Amino acid sequence: MHELSLIQDALRVATESARRAGADRVLGLRLRVGMMSGVVPEALQFAFELVCRGTLAEGATLEIESVPMVCWCGTCEAEFVCEDYLNECPRCHGLSGDLRRGRELEVASVKVA
Amino acid sequence: MCQECGCGLPREVSIHGPASGGMTSPVPQPSHVSERDSASATAAAAPHAHDAADHQHAPRTLDLNRSLLEKNDRLAERNRGYFRAKRLLVLNVLSAPGSGKTTFIQKTAELLAGQCRLGVIVGDLATDNDANRLRAAGLPVVQITTGTVCHLDAEMVARAANQLELDSLDLLIIENVGNLVCPAAYDLGEDLRVVLLSVTEGEDKPLKYPPLFHSANVAIVTKADLATVTGWNRDLALANLRRVSHHAAVFELSARSGDGMQAWRRFLLQARDALTAGQR
């Protein structure tokens, strides 16, 4: 993944929201990153420090909320968490391609002052 | 991953249309580059004036819940609507470098000659070699040279599609940049996502790159003519593929020898007919 360009987008969203809210500074950013998003959290952290320099968000913290991969099993009519990227329902052992969560790549919230 | 390939660094994307004969057209920078600039610009802007002495800002949290792929997803939906209106079946072909995307597309075009009019958009970091190969086969082709960007996005595809005469086509194939990671996240507005896995790559590839294989509508095992030479464990590979892409239609074929290509041709024509029938 292109973590650098993604974090630039996240910073843009954060700074624009801060300014709209009449704030001078961005103190922290909370991202929601799905297990199936293809994004490496360490690379986001690394890129974040870099892109924040000289901006409203200089010195801001980055929190990453990891979202597990969750599928829907049509047989059991229930959701299940996939720990291993494979889509096997732990109850009936059927396979499911119906991904309900896990592709998220979102700015959850931003802390401003 | 893109720390290695340098994706995200500012570089020009160039698009070479069929009519321009390979000329570079002046093209704006990729969207995320300009967004980066606007982020810097935002940051560089002067802070707002504090007219009251007691004016102070207490820390507070703004709930945003904004998707970072929102813009691409919106543009992809726009592409999809546009392609639908043009009655085009659109494929996004993805694989690792060297799985045989270009040969596969070339042979698909040969098989469909006279039944289905095909146009191609090709993405690569550099060179227009693939476009030239496909043009030599008589296809209308637009090459997107991404510079350092390791995937195509919906905006690049929209610009490239403008250089094709879409009204004279039935099928548009987008050959994505050879990469099993980054393109997974980018919807281009396609109808079908086609992922290739060649027998030279190892049977566990779907397990190693689940986001991309999971997103496939069609999974194709290519270079099947080399299976014996490479010691390809077919059962294991298909079992792995069905675990991750089990909702996908699976084909095994060799574009070079032609084995298995007829089943693929029938599938494509059915998909095209289903699309146009649904619009009547």
Boltz contact constraints between the chains, C-beta under 6 A:
constraints:
  - contact:
      token1: [A, 1]
      token2: [B, 1]
      max_distance: 6.0
  - contact:
      token1: [A, 1]
      token2: [B, 182]
      max_distance: 6.0
  - contact:
      token1: [A, 2]
      token2: [B, 2]
      max_distance: 6.0
  - contact:
      token1: [A, 2]
      token2: [B, 7]
      max_distance: 6.0
  - contact:
      token1: [A, 2]
      token2: [B, 8]
      max_distance: 6.0
  - contact:
      token1: [A, 4]
      token2: [B, 8]
      max_distance: 6.0
  - contact:
      token1: [A, 5]
      token2: [B, 8]
      max_distance: 6.0
  - contact:
      token1: [A, 5]
      token2: [B, 32]
      max_distance: 6.0
  - contact:
      token1: [A, 6]
      token2: [B, 68]
      max_distance: 6.0
  - contact:
      token1: [A, 8]
      token2: [B, 36]
      max_distance: 6.0
  - contact:
      token1: [A, 8]
      token2: [B, 39]
      max_distance: 6.0
  - contact:
      token1: [A, 9]
      token2: [B, 35]
      max_distance: 6.0
  - contact:
      token1: [A, 9]
      token2: [B, 68]
      max_distance: 6.0
  - contact:
      token1: [A, 10]
      token2: [B, 68]
      max_distance: 6.0
  - contact:
      token1: [A, 11]
      token2: [B, 39]
      max_distance: 6.0
  - contact:
      token1: [A, 12]
      token2: [B, 35]
      max_distance: 6.0
  - contact:
      token1: [A, 12]
      token2: [B, 39]
      max_distance: 6.0
  - contact:
      token1: [A, 13]
      token2: [B, 66]
      max_distance: 6.0
  - contact:
      token1: [A, 15]
      token2: [B, 42]
      max_distance: 6.0
  - contact:
      token1: [A, 15]
      token2: [B, 43]
      max_distance: 6.0
  - contact:
      token1: [A, 17]
      token2: [B, 62]
      max_distance: 6.0
  - contact:
      token1: [A, 17]
      token2: [B, 64]
      max_distance: 6.0
  - contact:
      token1: [A, 21]
      token2: [B, 62]
      max_distance: 6.0
  - contact:
      token1: [A, 23]
      token2: [B, 57]
      max_distance: 6.0
  - contact:
      token1: [A, 24]
      token2: [B, 47]
      max_distance: 6.0
  - contact:
      token1: [A, 27]
      token2: [B, 59]
      max_distance: 6.0
  - contact:
      token1: [A, 36]
      token2: [B, 211]
      max_distance: 6.0
  - contact:
      token1: [A, 38]
      token2: [B, 181]
      max_distance: 6.0
  - contact:
      token1: [A, 38]
      token2: [B, 184]
      max_distance: 6.0
  - contact:
      token1: [A, 38]
      token2: [B, 185]
      max_distance: 6.0
  - contact:
      token1: [A, 38]
      token2: [B, 211]
      max_distance: 6.0
  - contact:
      token1: [A, 55]
      token2: [B, 43]
      max_distance: 6.0
  - contact:
      token1: [A, 56]
      token2: [B, 43]
      max_distance: 6.0
  - contact:
      token1: [A, 85]
      token2: [B, 210]
      max_distance: 6.0
  - contact:
      token1: [A, 86]
      token2: [B, 243]
      max_distance: 6.0
  - contact:
      token1: [A, 95]
      token2: [B, 246]
      max_distance: 6.0
  - contact:
      token1: [A, 97]
      token2: [B, 246]
      max_distance: 6.0
  - contact:
      token1: [A, 97]
      token2: [B, 247]
      max_distance: 6.0
  - contact:
      token1: [A, 105]
      token2: [B, 68]
      max_distance: 6.0
  - contact:
      token1: [A, 105]
      token2: [B, 69]
      max_distance: 6.0
  - contact:
      token1: [A, 106]
      token2: [B, 65]
      max_distance: 6.0
  - contact:
      token1: [A, 106]
      token2: [B, 67]
      max_distance: 6.0
  - contact:
      token1: [A, 107]
      token2: [B, 64]
      max_distance: 6.0
  - contact:
      token1: [A, 107]
      token2: [B, 66]
      max_distance: 6.0
  - contact:
      token1: [A, 109]
      token2: [B, 61]
      max_distance: 6.0
  - contact:
      token1: [A, 109]
      token2: [B, 63]
      max_distance: 6.0
  - contact:
      token1: [A, 109]
      token2: [B, 64]
      max_distance: 6.0
  - contact:
      token1: [A, 110]
      token2: [B, 62]
      max_distance: 6.0
  - contact:
      token1: [A, 111]
      token2: [B, 61]
      max_distance: 6.0
  - contact:
      token1: [A, 113]
      token2: [B, 57]
      max_distance: 6.0
  - contact:
      token1: [A, 113]
      token2: [B, 59]
      max_distance: 6.0
